[in-house]
Amino acid sequence: MTNAKPVVIPLNKPLLRGARRPRVALVGQARTGKSTIFEAAASVAVRQERLAGEPSTYEECVVALGLEQISLVDLPAIGSLHRLSEADRVVLMYLLWGDRWPSIARHEPRQPEASFAPPEVLVLVADAAALERDLELALELSMLGRPMVIALNRMDEAREKGLYFDVRSLSEKLGVPVVPTVAHMGKGIAELFAAALEAARSKACPLPQPPSQHIAARLHGLNALVARPDVEEAFRVPRSLLVTQLAENDDWFLGELGAHFPALREEAIALRAQAGQGLPRALSDELHADRNHRAATLFESVTRSAAGEQKEGWRALLDALFLHPRWGLAGSLAVFALVLFMVFEVSALLDALTSARLAAWVQGWQPSSTLGVVARAVADGLIGLVGIVVPYMLPLVVLLVALEHSGIMHRVAFVVDRGFHRIGLHGAVAVPFLIGLGCNVPAISAAAAAARGRERVIAALLITFVPCSARSAIILAIGGKYLGGLGVFAVFAATLVVIAGLGRLLARRYAEAPPGFVLDIPPYAAPRWAPLAAETWARTRDIVTIVLPLLVAGSVVLALLGHWGADAAINTLLTPVTHWWLGLPAVLGVPILFGVLRKELSLLMVFQALGTQDIAPLLDRTQIFTFLLFLTFYVPCVSTFAVMAKTIGRREALVSVALSVGIALAVAGAVRLLLEVLKQIV
């Protein structure tokens, strides 16, 4: 057996994060997908500020890219630098100076309202389906002398039109990275921001894009004029940009030149008139036409039309199912339905073949001695472990890991990301929430792997309110029989309302907003058995190392309480909760307590405590509904608590217990009182 050399991954230093993180501005014309790219990466906390003198606003947030960060800014659309409109001029001023305007702009009536450093990197979002127009803007922005990356967006629409691009050639000719993207499907977003981060590190600016020689020669006089040190200091604008703006009859730049250098204004007008002599059209129009021609030539050199080429096939069909802005939710719902099928059909079958048979086999053993009671409790704990792992944990985890490795779960996370933002989380935790439908234990472990810091805590706390298979089984068994479909729906709907509302409250408690997170959309791939098995074990091994001892210990403690005749005392102690507040028979105190060990035990012990398998004569519909609500929300089982204590700490795990007890009492008690009042009215 040979010793494999460790893989060494170079780490760039210093890390671009914190005070060193670069500001990256998304720029582009309207309807190119600029804001869609921002939303795909934005954090749950976005700062919004108004531009000076403009009703439009820009948005800004911090985005984490591995160990590094950027400050991402979504600026209003900018059409062209040719004959600047008022809105475009304000955006240009922010690109050039941020809020630190030079002396020529300090007399403006409306000054910047918020601190805004000029961006270190520009990300020009171009519409690949109308690229020629955006290439002209790229030539204009290259004059800013700022590192730039081009997002070649809407590549799917371009291919539908039969347009294919030589991305490498376009990148070489402009001297900037060019990244194909499909923003509404999340494709290429991770690569785009990685390129922006590298551009910030290298500080490489676009290649100069001068006008054609016959025009450049005519601009020597204006060049010499703006080359004066006092003019350069006053404007703090790249010389090529200032020359172009003065040559294109830009009233604002010419007006500022006259206001601060009165003697130069007439000279600039004369030089401009001299440069336009002999041209077939006005100098301003000639410059614009020249830039338009260069953009068209560049477009033709990197584009080929192939309308009859073969489509992407099954990959495009799957992306239409999972990532389409309108129909993408259908794919997510299909995955959700598959998870429900696994939980309620496959897992139920495996449960009947494994833990249910073991439980039935042990049921006949009713020891009377203390030692026998302890041994029976240990057996019950082991059977409980089998009942968690074999039917509900392993199949569901294997399924979801396979969906992750295939690339499908990344697409589901992208689609639901915006919905999770409403409760202060990212779509990356969608997988743990789905796992929670089977069992909360592996779900919390998965959340710990998918999130960090604040998000990890919030996700873990919320997952405990996701109805696992055990709680769902009780809801379906009792609610389906005695309350009907509407009652079952009401219980599940209540969990959604509680999770959404609690998520907002927790986001305020843990006020430090997490940075944005770029969800990578990997290519589709067939899962391989070895990585699948390794990942499944990594997500389930906590059961053996942490949960098993607590499960057995809890089983022994509760069994001894029953053996020593403490049932009546427990019921008496819990009477204020069970009978006074929830309106339930006092004998249900012990079944509720045993739910801490495993929720299914509560269902079995309800029948034992009431002495019948038909509870309808003893409990009315209000009591049944109240009992189901309380059992759904209160105290996660000991297995869940153990994993929470490891992943988010004992303090937060105890907070979770207090939270679940409080919400269970509040929701169940409030609903009980409401139903009692309605009963009196009806």
C-alpha positions, -999 to +999 in steps of 0.1 A: +000+000+000+015+033-011+013+065+009-006+091-010+007+126-009-016+152+006-033+176-017-021+211-011-045+239-019-028+273-022-043+300+000-042+336-013-029+360+013-039+384+026-075+373+025-099+398+009-125+400+037-135+425+064-119+458+058-100+444+028-130+432+010-134+448-024-165+467-036-179+451-067-206+470-087-231+454-110-236+478-140-254+474-173-284+485-193-320+478-183-334+443-185-301+425-189-305+405-157-284+426-134-307+426-105-313+389-109-276+383-104-277+404-073-306+385-059-289+352-066-260+362-043-276+387-019-277+381+018-308+382+038-299+418+049-296+442+020-288+479+026-307+503+003-296+539-003-307+567-027-284+581-052-277+618-050-304+638-068-321+607-081-353+589-070-337+555-079-317+536-054-288+512-052-286+481-031-256+467-013-248+436+008-218+415+018-213+382-001-191+354+011-169+336-015-152+308+004-130+324+030-132+358+013-158+384+008-170+412-015-193+441-010-218+437-039-236+468-052-265+467-076-266+502-093-294+515-114-292+508-151-269+529-172-277+532-209-247+549-225-220+575-219-228+592-252-246+624-245-252+615-208-287+617-195-292+630-160-297+595-146-267+580-164-245+609-153-253+603-116-244+566-120-212+575-137-203+599-109-207+571-084-186+548-105-159+574-108-158+589-073-183+572-050-194+598-024-159+614-025-167+639-052-138+661-066-137+698-064-156+703-097-187+685-082-188+699-047-211+727-056-238+703-068-271+711-051-277+675-042-247+658-026-244+621-017-266+610+012-246+579+022-210+567+024-201+549-008-166+542-018-160+539-056-161+503-067-128+485-072-143+461-098-171+466-124-192+437-134-209+446-167-240+424-172-245+421-209-274+405-227-260+377-249-291+378-270-284+415-279-247+415-273-237+441-300-255+469-281-238+460-248-204+457-264-206+494-271-212+501-234-182+478-226-160+500-248-172+531-230-167+516-195-132+504-204-123+541-204-129+543-166-096+524-161-111+501-135-109+463-134-139+448-151-156+415-157-183+408-182-212+386-174-224+372-207-260+367-194-290+350-210-269+325-228-299+302-231-318+328-251-288+335-273-286+298-281-323+296-289-315+323-314-287+303-328-259+326-315-227+311-303-197+331-289-160+326-288-157+337-252-120+333-250-114+355-280-138+382-267-120+381-234-086+385-251-097+414-273-113+434-244-086+424-219-113+414-193-127+380-180-159+371-198-181+346-179-212+330-196-242+331-172-279+322-171-288+343-141-324+332-136-312+296-134-282+304-112-257+292-138-223+307-139-229+330-109-202+314-087-177+315-116-186+352-122-179+363-086-147+342-085-135+361-116-145+394-099-125+385-068-095+376-089-098+409-108-098+428-075-067+409-065-048+414-097-061+449-104-058+442-141-076+469-161-092+464-196-071+469-227-073+505-241-100+508-267-091+540-285-111+554-314-101+548-350-069+565-360-085+592-382-105+604-351-078+599-325-055+622-345-081+649-344-083+648-306-047+656-299-056+692-290-082+683-265-058+657-251-032+684-244-058+706-229-070+681-202-034+669-196-028+700-174-021+689-138-046+714-124-074+700-147-065+664-139-066+672-101-099+690-104-117+663-123-099+631-112-112+614-143-092+592-167-079+614-195-095+594-224-129+596-207-127+633-202-115+639-237-143+618-251-169+636-230-157+671-240-156+660-277-192+646-275-208+679-266-214+668-230-229+698-213-221+688-178-183+682-182-180+712-204-199+733-180-178+723-150-147+730-171-160+765-177-170+771-141-136+762-127-113+771-156-132+799-175-103+806-198-103+769-210-139+767-219-137+787-251-104+770-260-121+736-256-150+746-278-126+759-304-105+726-303-137+706-306-148+726-337-114+722-352-114+685-346-148+682-364-137+700-396-137+678-427-157+650-410-189+638-428-209+645-397-207+662-364-177+651-342-201+638-315-220+617-340-187+606-356-174+594-323-206+575-316-207+559-350-170+549-347-177+532-314-208+516-327-187+503-357-160+489-335-186+472-313-202+456-344-169+445-357-160+429-324-194+412-322-189+397-357-154+385-349-165+365-318-200+353-330-212+326-352-247+318-362-257+281-360-295+281-359-297+244-368-273+231-342-285+204-318-301+215-285-287+205-251-312+176-249-321+161-216-300+185-195-320+215-210-353+197-202-342+190-166-331+226-162-365+237-175-381+216-148-358+226-119-346+261-127-371+278-150-382+311-134-419+302-138-420+264-137-389+257-116-410+253-085-426+222-101-393+203-099-389+213-062-424+201-055-416+168-073-385+163-050-407+172-020-433+146-031-405+120-035-394+127+001-429+123+013-433+091-006-400+078+010-412+088+045-448+076+044-445+046+020-410+032+019-400+041+055-434+028+068-428-005+051-393-008+065-405+001+099-431-027+098-404-051+087-378-041+114-386-021+145-423-030+146-415-067+146-388-063+172-412-043+194-439-069+190-414-096+199-403-077+231-439-068+240-445-102+255-416-097+280-431-081+310-405-084+338-414-077+374-379-074+390-359-042+389-331-059+370-356-072+344-372-038+340-338-022+333-330-049+308-363-044+291-357-007+290-323-012+274-340-034+248-366-007+242-338+019+237-320-003+212-353-010+193-359+027+194-325+033+177-333+007+151-367+024+146-350+057+139-321+046+118-333+017+096-367+029+083-365+067+085-329+079+086-309+057+062-333+056+032-340+093+034-304+104+039-293+081+010-320+096-012-311+132-004-273+126-007-279+110-041-300+140-051-271+163-040-245+143-058-266+144-090-268+182-088-306+182-084-307+194-048-285+224-056-311+235-081-339+230-055-319+252-031-316+279-058-353+279-064-363+281-028-335+305-018-357+336-020-384+320+001-359+311+028-346+347+028-380+357+043-371+337+075-335+349+076-319+319+059-304+309+026-316+282+003-286+260+012-305+248+042-334+235+022-319+200+022-317+198+060-354+209+062-364+181+038-343+156+058-362+168+089-395+154+075-379+120+081-360+126+113-348+158+129-315+142+141-297+139+107-314+171+096-296+191+123-263+175+115-269+184+078-277+220+088-245+222+107-226+211+076-245+235+053-245+267+074-222+286+098-227+308+128-260+326+130-276+306+102-266+272+118-283+282+151-315+295+135-317+265+111-312+240+140-339+257+161-364+258+133-358+222+122-370+210+156-405+223+145-405+204+112-429+174+118-407+144+116-420+110+105-429+101+141-449+132+147-465+130+113-475+094+120-493+105+152-510+134+133-521+111+105-531+082+128-552+102+153-561+133+133-570+113+101-593+090+121-610+115+144-606+150+127-606+142+090-585+157+063-592+193+072-580+187+108-548+171+096-542+199+072-548+225+100-521+208+122-495+208+094-505+244+083-499+255+119-463+241+118-456+262+087-470+293+103-450+288+134-417+281+115-422+312+093-431+335+123-404+321+145-378+324+118-385+362+116-382+365+154-350+345+156-335+366+128-341+396+151-326+379+181-295+369+162-293+403+146-259+400+130-268+395+094-249+368+076-232+375+043-247+366+010-240+331-003-235+321-040-252+288-047-232+269-072-251+250-099-230+220-108-235+199-139-257+168-137-238+137-126-247+101-118-241+094-081-213+069-073-216+043-046-184+049-026-189+087-021-226+081-015-219+056+013-192+078+028-215+109+029-244+089+044-222+075+072-208+110+079-244+123+084-256+094+105-227+084+127-238+108+155-266+084+162-242+057+174-218+080+192-242+105+208-279+094+206-277+058+215-264+063+251-290+090+258-318+070+242-310+039+264-305+060+296-338+079+290-356+046+285-342+032+317-351+062+338-387+063+325-391+026+329-379+027+365-403+056+373-431+034+360-418+003+379-416+022+412-452+035+408-444+071+401-470+073+373-496+089+396-472+114+410-461+124+375-497+128+364-504+149+395-474+171+389-484+177+352-520+184+360-516+222+357-504+216+321-525+187+310-558+194+327-560+230+336-543+246+306-548+221+278-581+207+290-570+171+287-575+142+311-548+142+338-538+106+330-522+118+298-493+134+317-472+103+315-478+097+278-468+133+271-436+129+292-426+097+274-428+117+241-394+131+251-379+097+246-397+090+213-429+105+200-444+071+190-444+061+226-469+089+234-493+074+209-490+039+224-492+051+260-523+073+252-542+041+245-528+024+276-536+054+298-572+057+285-576+019+285-590+017+250-580+018+213-610+041+205-604+074+222-635+092+207-658+085+236-632+099+261-618+128+242-639+153+221-626+168+188-613+200+206-593+178+230-579+157+202-569+187+182-553+204+213-534+172+221-520+168+186-509+205+185-491+202+218-474+169+209-463+184+175-446+214+190-433+205+224-397+194+233-377+176+206-370+140+215-338+132+235-320+122+203-326+156+187-316+174+219-283+154+220-273+163+184-283+200+190-261+201+221-231+189+200-237+211+169-249+245+184-240+241+221-259+232+253-270+267+259-288+270+225-301+234+229-317+244+262-331+275+245-346+252+219-363+232+247-377+263+264-388+276+230-406+245+220-424+241+254-434+277+253-447+276+218-465+243+224-482+257+255-491+290+238-504+275+205-522+245+219-537+266+248-548+294+226-564+271+200-582+252+228-596+285+242-606+296+207-624+263+199-642+264+233-655+299+225-666+289+190-683+258+205-703+280+229-712+304+201-723+276+177 
